[in-house]
Amino acid sequence: MFDNLVESSSHKDDISRKGSFVIVTLIVYTVLGVAFFVAGIYWYDNHLAEQDLELTTLVAPVPVPVQAKEEVHKEEAKPVKDQPNVDVRKELIADVTRTELVPKEVSAKASDVPPVRRGVTTIQGTSDVNAAAPMASGSGVGTVVAAPKVNIADEPPPPEPKPAPRAPISGGVLNGKALSLPRPPYPQIAKAAHASGTVVVQVLIDENGNVVSAHAVSGHPLLTAVAVAAARSAKFSPTKLSGQPVKVTGVIQYNFVAQ
């Protein structure tokens, strides 16, 4: 029994030594692996700038539009224009075979308007159209129906243009041309001041010979008011230039003598 115990104790120590060796070996390899991994990371970071890297951009593909289905356009039925049952002509021209009709004018140039057909009612219009189903005109060689005439009243003549107003003409001194030239009164204040002399009044005469404006241009201040009032009452004969009455501008002179 003691021999077995010794052998069992020795076997247990051997297994323990082997287990310790395996564990130590794993730890050493793990430490070395971690060390190499960390060293590789640092080495890669240091040499990363030296590497020629190419930046690649991923672009989403352009969507291709779905082609729309071609719509089938059905040809719409065109409205059928009603054809008249009579011929239409811009001008009523008889056929050359109708010798009983004498033309108004004879020309060597052929007309673009087709002649009136025999046995078909024809009216005058704005186009040349042959009837699709011509209406018979009855017995005879053809019927021509002329469009009714519309009388358009003559437009009234435009009004005669009015002559442009002319500038007044100068008449100079108008004393001798007046039909009526009232004399101004001598004011009492002017007599007391012994005022005298000539007063010149500028006047404007209209087409009828009436004074429409007057103002004194020279003279004693005590005499100008009565002179202007007398000038406004003056009357002249109308002045005409090329048959047209015109305005006249001029002066009227009044002499005052001291009393």
NUMINU-37762 format. One line per field, with one value per residue: residue number from 1; residue in one letter; x, y, z of N, C-alpha, C in turn. Coordinates in Angstrom, 1 decimal, always signed. Example, Ala and Ser with C-alpha at 12.3 -4.5 7.8 and 13.67 -1.06 7.14 Angstrom:
2
n [1,2]
res [a,s]
n_c1 [+13.2,+12.8]
n_c2 [-5.7,-2.2]
n_c3 [+7.8,+7.1]
ca_c1 [+12.3,+13.7]
ca_c2 [-4.5,-1.1]
ca_c3 [+7.8,+7.1]
c_c1 [+13.2,+12.9]
c_c2 [-3.3,+0.0]
c_c3 [+7.8,+7.9]
! end
This chain:
259
n [1,2,3,4,5,6,7,8,9,10,11,12,13,14,15,16,17,18,19,20,21,22,23,24,25,26,27,28,29,30,31,32,33,34,35,36,37,38,39,40,41,42,43,44,45,46,47,48,49,50,51,52,53,54,55,56,57,58,59,60,61,62,63,64,65,66,67,68,69,70,71,72,73,74,75,76,77,78,79,80,81,82,83,84,85,86,87,88,89,90,91,92,93,94,95,96,97,98,99,100,101,102,103,104,105,106,107,108,109,110,111,112,113,114,115,116,117,118,119,120,121,122,123,124,125,126,127,128,129,130,131,132,133,134,135,136,137,138,139,140,141,142,143,144,145,146,147,148,149,150,151,152,153,154,155,156,157,158,159,160,161,162,163,164,165,166,167,168,169,170,171,172,173,174,175,176,177,178,179,180,181,182,183,184,185,186,187,188,189,190,191,192,193,194,195,196,197,198,199,200,201,202,203,204,205,206,207,208,209,210,211,212,213,214,215,216,217,218,219,220,221,222,223,224,225,226,227,228,229,230,231,232,233,234,235,236,237,238,239,240,241,242,243,244,245,246,247,248,249,250,251,252,253,254,255,256,257,258,259]
res [m,f,d,n,l,v,e,s,s,s,h,k,d,d,i,s,r,k,g,s,f,v,i,v,t,l,i,v,y,t,v,l,g,v,a,f,f,v,a,g,i,y,w,y,d,n,h,l,a,e,q,d,l,e,l,t,t,l,v,a,p,v,p,v,p,v,q,a,k,e,e,v,h,k,e,e,a,k,p,v,k,d,q,p,n,v,d,v,r,k,e,l,i,a,d,v,t,r,t,e,l,v,p,k,e,v,s,a,k,a,s,d,v,p,p,v,r,r,g,v,t,t,i,q,g,t,s,d,v,n,a,a,a,p,m,a,s,g,s,g,v,g,t,v,v,a,a,p,k,v,n,i,a,d,e,p,p,p,p,e,p,k,p,a,p,r,a,p,i,s,g,g,v,l,n,g,k,a,l,s,l,p,r,p,p,y,p,q,i,a,k,a,a,h,a,s,g,t,v,v,v,q,v,l,i,d,e,n,g,n,v,v,s,a,h,a,v,s,g,h,p,l,l,t,a,v,a,v,a,a,a,r,s,a,k,f,s,p,t,k,l,s,g,q,p,v,k,v,t,g,v,i,q,y,n,f,v,a,q]
n_c1 [+0.8,+2.0,+3.8,+2.2,+1.1,+3.3,+4.0,+1.7,+1.9,+4.1,+3.4,+1.4,+2.8,+4.2,+2.3,+1.5,+3.7,+3.8,+1.4,+1.9,+3.9,+2.7,+0.8,+2.4,+3.7,+1.6,+0.9,+3.3,+3.3,+0.9,+1.5,+3.6,+2.2,+0.4,+2.2,+3.4,+1.2,+0.5,+2.8,+2.8,+0.6,+1.5,+3.6,+2.3,+0.8,+2.9,+4.0,+1.9,+1.5,+3.4,+2.4,+0.8,-2.2,-5.3,-8.2,-11.4,-14.5,-17.8,-20.4,-23.8,-25.8,-27.1,-30.5,-32.4,-34.8,-38.0,-39.2,-41.9,-44.9,-45.8,-48.4,-51.2,-52.5,-55.6,-56.9,-58.9,-62.1,-62.5,-64.7,-67.2,-67.5,-70.3,-71.3,-72.3,-75.4,-75.4,-73.5,-70.8,-69.4,-66.8,-67.1,-69.5,-69.3,-70.0,-70.2,-68.2,-69.5,-72.0,-73.3,-75.3,-75.0,-73.4,-70.2,-69.0,-66.4,-63.5,-60.8,-57.4,-56.3,-56.8,-59.4,-59.3,-61.4,-63.8,-66.2,-69.8,-71.7,-73.6,-77.1,-76.9,-77.6,-76.2,-74.6,-73.3,-70.4,-67.8,-65.8,-64.7,-66.6,-67.7,-70.8,-71.4,-73.6,-75.3,-78.0,-80.7,-81.6,-83.9,-85.9,-84.0,-80.9,-79.4,-79.2,-78.6,-78.0,-77.7,-76.0,-77.6,-77.5,-75.9,-76.4,-74.2,-74.0,-72.6,-69.7,-69.7,-68.1,-64.9,-64.5,-63.7,-60.4,-59.6,-58.2,-54.9,-54.3,-53.0,-50.1,-50.3,-50.2,-48.1,-49.3,-48.3,-48.7,-52.0,-53.9,-55.0,-56.4,-58.6,-62.1,-63.7,-62.7,-62.6,-62.2,-60.1,-61.1,-59.9,-58.4,-59.2,-57.3,-55.0,-55.2,-54.8,-52.2,-51.0,-50.4,-49.2,-48.6,-47.7,-49.4,-48.7,-50.4,-50.4,-52.1,-54.2,-55.8,-58.6,-59.8,-62.3,-62.0,-62.1,-60.8,-59.0,-57.1,-55.2,-52.6,-50.6,-47.6,-46.0,-45.9,-47.5,-48.0,-50.5,-52.2,-52.3,-54.3,-56.8,-56.3,-55.8,-58.4,-59.9,-58.7,-59.6,-62.2,-62.1,-62.7,-62.1,-61.6,-61.8,-58.8,-57.4,-55.4,-54.3,-56.9,-57.8,-59.0,-57.0,-55.3,-54.2,-51.6,-50.7,-50.1,-51.8,-51.9,-52.3,-52.6,-52.2,-52.9,-51.8,-54.0]
n_c2 [-1.2,+1.3,+1.6,+2.2,+4.7,+6.3,+6.3,+7.5,+10.1,+11.1,+11.1,+13.0,+15.4,+15.6,+16.1,+18.5,+20.1,+20.1,+21.3,+23.9,+24.7,+24.8,+26.8,+29.0,+29.2,+29.9,+32.4,+33.8,+33.8,+35.2,+37.7,+38.4,+38.4,+40.5,+42.6,+42.7,+43.3,+45.9,+47.3,+47.0,+48.6,+51.2,+51.4,+51.4,+53.7,+55.6,+55.3,+56.0,+58.4,+58.3,+56.7,+56.4,+57.3,+56.9,+58.8,+57.8,+58.6,+57.8,+57.9,+58.3,+56.5,+58.0,+58.5,+56.9,+58.3,+57.0,+56.0,+57.6,+56.1,+56.1,+58.0,+57.0,+58.8,+59.3,+59.8,+62.5,+62.7,+64.7,+67.4,+67.3,+69.5,+71.2,+71.0,+73.3,+73.2,+74.6,+76.3,+78.5,+81.6,+84.0,+85.8,+86.2,+84.5,+83.6,+80.5,+79.8,+78.6,+79.6,+81.4,+83.3,+85.2,+88.2,+89.2,+91.8,+92.8,+92.1,+90.0,+88.8,+87.3,+84.5,+84.0,+83.5,+82.6,+80.1,+79.3,+79.7,+76.8,+74.6,+74.1,+74.2,+75.9,+79.0,+81.2,+84.4,+85.0,+85.0,+83.2,+80.5,+77.8,+74.5,+72.9,+70.0,+68.4,+69.3,+71.5,+71.2,+73.4,+73.4,+73.6,+74.8,+76.6,+77.1,+78.8,+81.9,+83.4,+86.4,+88.0,+90.1,+93.6,+95.9,+99.0,+101.4,+104.1,+107.2,+108.4,+111.2,+114.3,+115.2,+117.6,+121.0,+122.0,+124.2,+127.4,+128.1,+130.0,+133.3,+135.2,+138.5,+141.4,+144.3,+147.5,+150.1,+153.6,+154.1,+156.1,+157.5,+155.4,+154.7,+154.0,+155.0,+157.2,+158.0,+161.0,+161.4,+162.5,+165.5,+165.1,+166.6,+166.6,+166.4,+168.9,+170.6,+170.0,+170.8,+169.0,+167.7,+166.8,+164.1,+161.0,+157.6,+154.8,+151.3,+149.0,+146.1,+144.8,+142.9,+140.5,+141.5,+144.2,+145.3,+146.7,+144.7,+144.7,+147.0,+149.2,+151.7,+153.0,+155.1,+158.5,+161.1,+160.1,+160.9,+161.1,+158.7,+156.8,+157.8,+157.9,+155.2,+154.2,+155.5,+154.5,+151.8,+152.1,+152.6,+152.1,+150.1,+149.3,+146.0,+144.2,+142.6,+139.9,+138.3,+137.7,+136.8,+137.7,+139.3,+139.9,+143.0,+144.9,+148.0,+151.5,+154.2,+157.6,+160.2,+163.7,+165.9,+169.1,+171.7,+173.4]
n_c3 [+0.0,+0.7,-1.4,-3.5,-2.8,-2.9,-5.6,-6.6,-5.5,-6.8,-9.4,-9.4,-8.9,-11.2,-13.1,-12.1,-12.5,-15.3,-15.9,-14.9,-16.5,-19.0,-18.6,-18.0,-20.4,-22.1,-21.0,-21.6,-24.4,-24.9,-23.8,-25.5,-27.9,-27.5,-27.2,-29.7,-31.3,-30.3,-30.9,-33.7,-34.3,-33.5,-35.3,-37.7,-37.6,-37.6,-40.1,-41.8,-43.0,-45.0,-46.9,-50.1,-50.4,-51.9,-52.3,-52.4,-53.6,-53.0,-55.1,-55.5,-57.7,-60.7,-60.9,-63.4,-65.4,-65.7,-68.7,-70.1,-71.0,-74.3,-75.4,-77.1,-79.6,-80.6,-83.7,-84.1,-85.4,-88.1,-88.4,-90.9,-93.4,-94.3,-97.6,-100.0,-101.8,-104.1,-106.7,-106.0,-107.0,-107.3,-109.3,-111.8,-114.6,-117.8,-119.7,-122.5,-124.5,-124.6,-126.7,-126.8,-124.9,-124.6,-123.8,-121.5,-121.5,-123.5,-123.2,-123.6,-121.7,-119.7,-117.4,-113.8,-112.5,-112.5,-115.1,-115.1,-114.5,-116.6,-116.0,-113.2,-110.2,-109.5,-107.3,-106.3,-104.5,-102.0,-102.7,-104.8,-105.3,-106.1,-106.1,-104.0,-104.2,-106.6,-107.1,-109.1,-111.7,-113.0,-116.1,-118.7,-119.4,-117.3,-114.2,-112.8,-109.9,-108.5,-105.9,-103.4,-103.7,-101.6,-100.5,-99.5,-97.5,-98.3,-96.6,-94.4,-95.4,-94.1,-91.5,-92.3,-91.8,-89.1,-89.3,-88.2,-85.3,-85.6,-84.8,-83.2,-85.2,-85.6,-85.3,-84.9,-84.2,-83.4,-83.4,-85.7,-87.0,-85.7,-85.3,-83.4,-80.8,-77.8,-75.8,-73.0,-69.7,-67.9,-65.0,-61.7,-59.7,-61.2,-62.5,-60.3,-59.6,-61.8,-63.9,-67.0,-70.4,-72.6,-72.7,-73.3,-74.3,-74.4,-76.4,-77.2,-79.9,-80.9,-83.3,-84.0,-83.8,-81.2,-78.2,-76.2,-74.2,-72.3,-71.2,-69.6,-70.8,-70.7,-69.3,-67.2,-63.8,-62.7,-64.8,-66.2,-65.5,-66.4,-69.1,-69.8,-69.3,-71.2,-73.6,-73.5,-74.3,-76.9,-80.5,-83.3,-86.8,-88.1,-88.8,-91.6,-92.8,-95.6,-96.2,-93.7,-90.5,-88.1,-85.0,-83.6,-82.4,-80.8,-80.1,-78.4,-78.3,-75.9,-75.4,-72.9,-71.8,-69.6,-67.5]
ca_c1 [+0.0,+2.9,+4.4,+1.2,+1.0,+4.5,+3.8,+0.6,+2.4,+5.1,+2.6,+0.7,+3.8,+4.6,+1.2,+1.4,+4.8,+3.5,+0.4,+2.5,+4.7,+1.7,+0.2,+3.5,+4.0,+0.5,+1.0,+4.4,+2.8,-0.1,+2.2,+4.3,+1.3,-0.2,+3.3,+3.6,+0.0,+0.6,+3.9,+2.3,-0.3,+2.3,+4.4,+1.4,+0.5,+4.1,+4.2,+0.6,+1.7,+4.2,+1.7,+0.1,-3.6,-6.3,-9.5,-12.5,-15.9,-18.9,-21.5,-25.0,-26.1,-28.2,-31.7,-32.8,-36.2,-38.8,-39.8,-43.4,-45.6,-46.3,-49.9,-51.8,-53.5,-56.6,-57.2,-60.3,-62.8,-62.7,-66.1,-67.4,-68.1,-71.5,-71.1,-73.6,-76.0,-75.3,-72.2,-70.4,-68.4,-66.5,-67.6,-70.3,-68.7,-70.8,-69.4,-67.9,-70.5,-73.3,-73.1,-76.3,-74.5,-72.3,-69.4,-68.8,-65.1,-62.8,-59.4,-56.6,-55.9,-57.9,-59.8,-59.0,-62.8,-64.4,-67.5,-71.0,-72.0,-75.0,-78.0,-76.6,-77.8,-75.0,-74.7,-72.1,-69.9,-66.4,-65.0,-65.2,-66.9,-68.6,-71.7,-71.2,-74.9,-75.8,-79.4,-81.1,-82.3,-85.2,-85.7,-83.2,-79.5,-78.6,-79.7,-77.6,-78.6,-76.8,-76.1,-78.3,-76.6,-76.0,-76.0,-73.5,-74.1,-71.3,-69.3,-69.7,-66.8,-64.3,-64.7,-62.5,-59.5,-59.6,-56.9,-54.2,-54.3,-51.7,-49.6,-50.8,-49.3,-47.8,-49.9,-47.7,-49.6,-53.3,-54.9,-55.7,-57.1,-59.7,-63.4,-64.2,-61.6,-63.1,-61.2,-60.1,-61.3,-58.8,-58.7,-59.1,-56.1,-54.0,-55.2,-54.2,-50.8,-50.5,-49.8,-49.5,-47.7,-48.3,-49.5,-48.8,-51.1,-50.2,-53.4,-54.3,-57.1,-58.9,-60.2,-63.5,-61.7,-62.3,-59.6,-59.1,-56.2,-54.6,-51.8,-49.8,-46.2,-45.3,-46.8,-47.6,-48.8,-51.9,-53.0,-52.3,-55.5,-57.9,-55.9,-56.1,-59.9,-60.4,-58.2,-60.4,-63.5,-61.9,-63.2,-61.3,-62.1,-61.1,-57.7,-57.3,-54.2,-54.6,-58.3,-58.2,-58.9,-55.9,-55.2,-53.3,-51.1,-50.1,-50.2,-52.6,-51.3,-53.2,-51.9,-52.8,-52.4,-52.1,-55.0]
ca_c2 [+0.0,+2.5,+1.8,+2.9,+6.0,+7.1,+6.5,+8.5,+11.5,+11.5,+11.4,+14.3,+16.5,+15.7,+16.8,+19.9,+20.8,+20.3,+22.3,+25.2,+25.0,+25.2,+28.1,+30.1,+29.4,+30.7,+33.8,+34.5,+34.0,+36.2,+39.0,+38.7,+38.8,+41.8,+43.5,+42.8,+44.0,+47.3,+47.8,+47.2,+49.8,+52.4,+51.5,+51.7,+55.2,+56.4,+55.2,+56.2,+59.6,+58.0,+55.9,+57.1,+56.9,+57.5,+59.0,+57.4,+59.1,+57.0,+58.7,+57.5,+56.5,+58.9,+57.7,+57.0,+58.5,+56.0,+56.5,+57.6,+55.4,+57.0,+57.9,+56.8,+59.9,+58.9,+60.9,+62.9,+62.8,+66.1,+67.7,+67.4,+70.8,+71.1,+71.5,+73.9,+72.5,+75.5,+76.8,+79.9,+82.2,+85.4,+86.7,+85.4,+84.4,+82.6,+79.6,+80.3,+77.9,+80.3,+82.5,+84.3,+86.2,+89.0,+89.7,+93.2,+93.1,+91.0,+90.0,+87.7,+86.5,+83.6,+84.3,+82.5,+82.2,+79.1,+79.8,+79.1,+75.5,+74.5,+73.3,+74.3,+77.2,+79.7,+82.5,+85.2,+85.0,+85.4,+82.1,+79.7,+76.4,+73.8,+72.2,+68.6,+67.8,+70.5,+71.6,+71.4,+74.7,+73.2,+73.7,+76.0,+76.3,+77.5,+79.9,+82.7,+84.2,+87.4,+88.5,+91.4,+94.7,+96.7,+100.4,+102.0,+105.6,+107.9,+109.0,+112.7,+114.8,+115.6,+119.1,+121.8,+122.4,+125.6,+128.1,+128.3,+131.4,+134.0,+136.2,+139.8,+142.2,+145.6,+148.6,+151.4,+154.5,+153.8,+157.2,+157.8,+154.2,+154.4,+154.5,+155.8,+157.4,+158.9,+161.8,+161.2,+163.8,+166.0,+165.0,+167.8,+166.5,+166.7,+170.3,+171.2,+169.7,+171.3,+167.9,+167.8,+166.0,+163.0,+159.6,+156.6,+153.6,+150.1,+148.3,+144.9,+144.9,+141.6,+140.4,+142.3,+145.7,+145.8,+146.7,+143.7,+145.0,+148.3,+149.6,+152.9,+152.7,+156.4,+159.6,+161.5,+159.1,+161.4,+161.1,+157.4,+156.1,+158.2,+157.6,+153.8,+154.0,+156.0,+153.6,+150.6,+152.4,+152.9,+151.1,+150.1,+148.4,+144.7,+144.1,+141.3,+139.5,+137.2,+137.4,+136.3,+138.7,+139.1,+140.8,+144.1,+145.6,+149.3,+152.5,+155.3,+158.8,+161.3,+164.9,+166.7,+170.5,+172.2,+174.5]
ca_c3 [+0.0,+0.7,-2.7,-4.4,-2.4,-3.4,-7.0,-6.8,-5.2,-7.9,-10.7,-9.2,-9.0,-12.6,-13.8,-11.7,-13.2,-16.7,-16.0,-14.7,-17.7,-20.1,-18.2,-18.2,-21.9,-22.7,-20.6,-22.4,-25.8,-24.9,-23.6,-26.7,-29.0,-27.2,-27.4,-31.2,-31.8,-30.0,-31.7,-35.1,-34.4,-33.5,-36.5,-38.8,-37.5,-38.0,-41.6,-42.5,-43.9,-46.2,-47.9,-51.1,-50.3,-52.9,-51.7,-53.3,-53.2,-53.5,-55.6,-55.7,-59.2,-61.1,-61.2,-64.8,-65.4,-66.3,-69.9,-70.1,-72.1,-75.4,-75.5,-78.5,-79.9,-81.6,-84.6,-84.0,-86.7,-88.5,-88.8,-92.3,-93.7,-95.2,-98.9,-100.5,-103.0,-105.3,-107.0,-105.6,-107.8,-107.0,-110.4,-112.6,-115.9,-118.6,-120.5,-123.9,-125.4,-124.6,-127.6,-126.8,-124.0,-125.1,-122.7,-121.4,-121.9,-124.2,-122.8,-124.1,-120.6,-119.2,-116.0,-112.8,-112.0,-113.4,-115.6,-114.6,-115.1,-117.1,-115.2,-111.8,-109.7,-109.1,-106.6,-106.2,-103.1,-101.8,-103.1,-106.0,-104.8,-106.8,-105.2,-104.0,-104.8,-107.2,-107.2,-110.5,-111.9,-113.8,-117.5,-119.2,-119.6,-116.1,-113.5,-112.1,-108.8,-108.0,-104.5,-103.3,-103.6,-100.4,-100.7,-98.4,-97.5,-98.3,-95.3,-94.5,-95.6,-92.9,-91.3,-92.8,-90.7,-88.7,-89.5,-86.9,-84.8,-85.9,-83.8,-83.5,-86.0,-85.0,-86.0,-84.6,-83.6,-83.9,-83.3,-87.0,-87.5,-84.8,-85.7,-82.2,-79.9,-76.8,-75.2,-71.6,-68.9,-67.2,-63.5,-60.9,-59.0,-62.2,-62.7,-59.1,-59.7,-63.1,-64.6,-68.4,-71.2,-73.4,-72.1,-74.3,-73.8,-75.2,-76.5,-78.0,-80.6,-81.3,-84.7,-84.3,-83.6,-79.9,-77.4,-75.1,-73.1,-72.4,-70.1,-69.9,-70.9,-70.3,-69.0,-65.8,-63.1,-62.4,-66.1,-66.9,-65.3,-67.3,-70.5,-70.0,-69.4,-72.5,-74.6,-73.5,-74.9,-78.4,-81.4,-84.5,-87.9,-88.1,-89.7,-92.2,-93.4,-96.5,-96.1,-92.4,-89.5,-87.2,-83.9,-83.8,-81.2,-81.1,-79.0,-78.5,-77.6,-75.4,-75.0,-71.8,-71.7,-68.3,-67.5]
c_c1 [+0.9,+3.5,+3.4,+1.1,+2.2,+4.4,+2.7,+1.1,+3.3,+4.4,+1.8,+1.6,+4.2,+3.5,+1.2,+2.5,+4.4,+2.4,+0.9,+3.2,+3.8,+1.1,+1.2,+3.7,+2.8,+0.5,+2.1,+3.9,+1.8,+0.5,+2.9,+3.4,+0.7,+0.9,+3.4,+2.4,+0.1,+1.7,+3.5,+1.4,+0.5,+3.1,+3.6,+1.1,+1.7,+4.3,+3.0,+0.8,+2.5,+3.5,+0.9,-1.3,-4.4,-7.7,-10.6,-13.8,-16.9,-20.1,-22.7,-25.3,-27.3,-29.4,-32.2,-34.3,-36.9,-39.5,-41.3,-43.9,-46.1,-47.8,-50.3,-52.9,-54.4,-57.0,-58.7,-60.9,-63.0,-64.2,-66.2,-68.1,-69.2,-71.2,-72.4,-74.1,-76.1,-73.9,-72.0,-69.3,-68.2,-67.0,-68.4,-69.9,-69.4,-69.8,-69.3,-68.9,-71.8,-73.1,-74.2,-76.0,-73.3,-71.5,-69.2,-67.4,-64.5,-61.4,-58.7,-56.2,-57.0,-58.2,-59.6,-60.4,-63.4,-65.8,-68.7,-71.4,-73.4,-75.8,-77.8,-76.9,-76.6,-75.3,-73.3,-71.7,-68.5,-65.4,-65.6,-65.3,-67.9,-69.5,-71.4,-72.4,-75.6,-77.4,-79.8,-81.8,-83.5,-84.9,-84.9,-81.8,-78.7,-79.2,-78.6,-78.3,-77.5,-77.1,-76.8,-77.2,-76.9,-75.5,-75.4,-73.5,-72.7,-71.0,-69.3,-68.3,-66.2,-64.4,-63.4,-61.7,-59.5,-58.3,-56.2,-54.1,-52.9,-51.4,-50.1,-49.7,-49.2,-48.5,-49.3,-48.7,-51.0,-54.3,-55.7,-56.5,-58.3,-61.0,-64.0,-63.1,-62.0,-61.9,-61.2,-60.4,-60.0,-59.1,-58.4,-57.7,-54.9,-54.0,-54.5,-52.7,-50.1,-49.8,-50.2,-48.5,-48.5,-48.3,-49.6,-49.3,-50.9,-51.5,-53.2,-55.7,-57.4,-59.4,-61.4,-63.2,-61.9,-61.0,-59.8,-58.1,-55.5,-53.8,-50.9,-48.3,-45.3,-46.3,-46.8,-48.4,-50.3,-52.8,-53.1,-53.6,-56.6,-57.6,-56.2,-57.6,-60.4,-59.9,-59.1,-61.7,-63.3,-62.4,-62.5,-61.9,-61.2,-59.9,-57.6,-55.9,-54.4,-56.0,-58.8,-58.0,-57.8,-56.0,-54.1,-52.9,-50.5,-50.3,-51.1,-52.0,-52.3,-52.3,-52.8,-52.1,-52.8,-53.1,-54.9]
c_c2 [+1.2,+2.7,+2.5,+4.3,+6.9,+7.3,+7.5,+9.9,+12.0,+11.9,+12.7,+15.5,+16.7,+16.5,+18.2,+20.7,+21.1,+21.3,+23.7,+25.7,+25.5,+26.6,+29.3,+30.3,+30.2,+32.2,+34.5,+34.8,+35.1,+37.6,+39.4,+39.1,+40.2,+42.9,+43.8,+43.6,+45.5,+48.0,+48.0,+48.4,+51.1,+52.5,+51.9,+53.2,+56.0,+56.4,+55.5,+57.4,+59.4,+57.2,+56.8,+56.6,+57.6,+57.6,+58.7,+57.9,+58.2,+57.9,+57.8,+57.5,+57.4,+58.1,+57.9,+57.2,+57.4,+56.6,+56.4,+56.8,+56.4,+56.8,+57.8,+57.9,+59.4,+60.1,+61.2,+63.1,+64.3,+66.3,+67.9,+68.7,+70.6,+71.7,+72.1,+73.1,+73.4,+75.9,+78.2,+80.4,+83.6,+86.3,+85.7,+85.5,+83.3,+81.7,+80.1,+79.7,+78.6,+81.6,+83.6,+85.4,+86.9,+89.5,+91.2,+93.6,+91.8,+91.1,+88.7,+86.8,+85.7,+84.0,+83.2,+81.9,+81.3,+79.6,+79.1,+77.8,+75.4,+73.7,+73.4,+75.8,+77.8,+81.0,+83.2,+85.3,+85.4,+84.3,+81.4,+78.2,+75.8,+72.9,+70.7,+67.8,+69.0,+70.4,+72.0,+72.7,+74.6,+73.3,+74.9,+75.6,+76.7,+78.7,+80.6,+83.5,+85.1,+87.8,+89.8,+92.5,+95.5,+98.1,+100.9,+103.5,+106.2,+108.5,+110.5,+113.2,+115.3,+117.1,+119.8,+122.2,+123.9,+126.2,+128.3,+129.7,+132.1,+134.9,+137.6,+140.6,+143.6,+146.7,+150.0,+152.3,+154.4,+154.9,+157.5,+156.6,+153.9,+154.9,+155.3,+155.9,+158.4,+159.7,+161.6,+162.6,+164.2,+165.9,+166.3,+167.8,+166.8,+168.2,+171.1,+171.1,+170.3,+170.2,+168.0,+166.9,+164.9,+161.7,+158.6,+155.3,+152.5,+149.3,+147.1,+144.9,+143.5,+141.6,+141.2,+143.8,+146.2,+145.7,+145.7,+143.9,+146.3,+148.6,+150.8,+152.5,+154.0,+157.5,+159.9,+160.5,+159.6,+161.4,+159.7,+156.7,+156.5,+157.9,+156.1,+153.5,+154.4,+155.1,+152.3,+150.8,+152.6,+151.8,+151.2,+149.1,+147.2,+144.8,+142.7,+141.1,+138.2,+136.8,+136.9,+137.4,+138.4,+140.2,+141.8,+144.7,+146.9,+150.2,+153.6,+156.5,+159.8,+162.4,+165.7,+168.1,+171.1,+173.3,+175.3]
c_c3 [+0.0,-0.6,-3.6,-4.0,-2.9,-4.9,-7.3,-6.5,-6.3,-9.1,-10.6,-9.3,-10.5,-13.4,-13.4,-12.4,-14.7,-16.9,-15.8,-15.9,-18.9,-19.8,-18.4,-19.6,-22.5,-22.3,-21.4,-23.8,-25.9,-24.7,-24.9,-27.8,-28.8,-27.5,-28.9,-31.8,-31.5,-30.8,-33.1,-35.3,-34.4,-34.8,-37.7,-38.8,-37.9,-39.5,-42.4,-43.4,-45.1,-47.3,-48.9,-51.2,-51.4,-52.3,-52.8,-52.7,-53.8,-53.9,-55.9,-57.2,-59.5,-61.5,-62.7,-64.8,-66.2,-67.6,-69.8,-71.3,-73.1,-75.5,-76.9,-78.7,-81.0,-82.4,-84.5,-85.4,-87.0,-88.9,-90.3,-92.6,-94.7,-96.5,-99.4,-101.7,-104.2,-105.5,-106.5,-106.5,-107.3,-108.1,-111.3,-114.1,-116.7,-119.4,-121.9,-124.9,-125.5,-125.4,-127.5,-125.8,-124.5,-123.9,-122.7,-121.9,-122.5,-123.8,-123.3,-122.9,-120.0,-117.8,-115.1,-112.2,-113.0,-113.9,-114.9,-115.3,-115.6,-116.2,-113.7,-111.3,-109.1,-108.4,-106.5,-104.7,-103.1,-102.2,-104.3,-105.5,-105.7,-105.8,-105.2,-104.5,-105.4,-107.3,-108.6,-110.6,-112.7,-115.3,-117.8,-119.2,-118.4,-115.5,-112.7,-111.1,-108.3,-106.6,-104.4,-103.1,-102.3,-100.6,-99.4,-98.5,-97.5,-97.0,-95.4,-94.7,-94.3,-92.8,-91.8,-91.6,-90.4,-88.9,-88.2,-86.6,-85.1,-84.8,-84.2,-84.3,-85.4,-85.9,-85.8,-83.8,-84.2,-83.8,-84.6,-87.5,-86.7,-85.4,-84.6,-81.2,-78.9,-76.2,-73.7,-70.8,-68.2,-65.7,-62.8,-60.2,-59.9,-62.5,-61.5,-59.1,-60.9,-63.9,-66.1,-69.1,-72.0,-72.7,-73.2,-73.7,-74.9,-75.2,-77.4,-78.6,-81.1,-82.8,-85.0,-84.1,-82.2,-79.1,-76.2,-74.0,-73.4,-71.1,-70.5,-69.9,-70.6,-70.0,-67.5,-65.0,-62.8,-63.6,-66.7,-66.7,-66.2,-68.7,-70.8,-70.1,-70.7,-73.7,-74.7,-74.2,-76.4,-79.2,-82.7,-85.5,-87.9,-89.2,-90.2,-92.9,-94.2,-96.4,-94.7,-91.4,-88.5,-86.1,-84.2,-82.5,-81.6,-79.9,-79.4,-77.7,-77.2,-74.9,-74.0,-71.7,-70.3,-68.4,-66.2]
! end
